[in-house]
Amino acid sequence: MKNMEKRSTWMNEQEKMLIKKIFSAYYRNFKFNVPEIEKREFGVGFEKKIDARHLSFENESQLRNYLIENTPFFISYSAAHYEKPSITPIEKKGWLGADLVFDLDYHHQGKYEIYKFLGKVKEDLIRLSEDFLQNDFGIDKNEIVYVFSGNRGYHIHVRSKDTFLLGSNERREIVDYIRGVGLNTNEFFSKDDRGKIIGPKINDSGYRGRFVKKFILELEKNPSKFYRGFSNKEKLDNFLKGTEAGNWSRIPFSIEKLNLKIKPISDSLPLSCVDADAGVTYDIKKLIRMPNSLHGETGFIAKEIRDIESFEPMTDALIKTTKMMDVEFIEDVSDFEIGGSIYSFKIGDKKEIPLPIGLFFILKGSAKTKK
């Protein structure tokens, strides 16, 4: 995959000017969602994702004019609010608080393979929001903003007064909890004075209740895989009734054998997709891609999402236009679905395709503008 840091080595001036023209036209009418814009630091990238930072804008009009006239390939803003966002060094900005931000990516090798896994990232996004942020931490769903990253995953912006003043250490604890750092489900189980195995109940909060729900779901799929005796529905129902009250003794297992049996379920409980990007959450001075801006590696909109369940990035994140583009392919592309169609090209193919799709293949380094 061609590195965006070396854009100048594979994209000629004609392509750069064309892309900047497309981006500039988009920014004339795009919708902002930057609360308290005057308190945020901005960073922009022309060759890399961030070539320059410590920029600030007093209002949307000023920011829009900058984007139209300068047209960076990438624009990010600070989750933090500052008294003086453009001052350097960063210690002098006057930190006021910060949104709580999560970056969820699925890391996969290959230029186009990653896009097959965006559905998995979206599932994790929903689980992070509903299971952890709303249920465990009590954050109001109206304070949670979902944003497609414009490329490999999704972002969550929590804009809540309850999390605004949290420092790095507190944010790190939240991330560690979500990632299951130190989680040991063996500790969920113990024996009472009569030797019964006592464990979590389905209405328990946090990881205990989450474990029971996941366990029952897996048990219903294949009960005899857990215990052959559960091929008898009466035994299965009796066991499930016991777990409702925290009684896990209605199977002939020791605690040690039970812990071995439940290990795959225990391992699936934390949210692993925030693992590599945990620093985005606990670094209170980090920049994150600005919602509804364009991503310079794809031309996709880093789109703020109203209905996360129905959102399909490979169609919904494309610039809305009926314009077409003439391109020539400089490498093979095999059966790639985008914009509701499947595309396949060979080196040297010259095609007229929808502008957002041509833009995507140019930015991915697979095509160039047709001469």
Helices and strands as residue ranges (DSSP letters): G 4-6, H 7-10, H 13-27, G 37-39, E 42-45, E 52-55, H 60-70, E 74-78, E 80-82, G 90-92, E 95-98, E 100-105, G 113-117, H 118-127, I 128-136, G 141-143, E 144-148, E 153-158, H 168-179, G 185-188, E 190-191, E 197-198, H 206-221, H 223-226, G 228-231, H 233-244, H 255-267, G 272-274, H 278-282, E 287-289, E 304-305, H 313-316, E 324-329, E 333-338, E 341-345, E 350-354, H 355-363, E 367-369
